[in-house]
């Protein structure tokens, strides 16, 4: 791999502060065996398939869709294109549209077959706070326009590419982005972080666990500088 010195981790740490989609299984990690007592250390980990920085497989919404172990790793590694919306003045629960947001960014012309598209809202700055649940979200039409450009993997620095219901607020918009992308056999990455630190890194990998029959997986997401071949 080229550019090891510029390797950039885009994953949130899994710890007691990890935020999960309301109602999903809680994360826990506790000692099972310790060096002092047992001579070795082992931890017991419990989590949902959509905990922390993770990817959604098509089977997350479609019973006949591919599960996480059926997605080739080659499709989760490749050239990245970042759409930076942080200067758009996005507000809580604002709808991100193609015409008013994505199409106006300089990187919009780079959206094409073979790239992994990252949508930077800046909402990762609110990780660990209640405001993180009130993130902007992508319109169904914008998701379709992205697919029409040939993109099959889209990542977000938010809890959800659709609106997240939280404490009685939101959720009326449904799951349009999930349905469009996953319904086309695509993949969604959620809870990315550090997108503002991407500089000359032009390649990205979204590496899941090899979980048989599962609808998603926590990932280690990282970017680096390399040759795209495109």
Helices and strands as residue ranges (DSSP letters): G 4-6, E 8-9, E 28-33, H 35-38, E 42-46, E 54-56, G 58-60, G 68-70, G 73-76, E 77-84, G 86-88, E 95-96, G 102-104, G 106-110, E 116-120, G 123-126, G 130-134, E 137-138, H 140-148, E 153-156, H 176-183, E 187-190, G 195-197, E 203-208, E 216-224
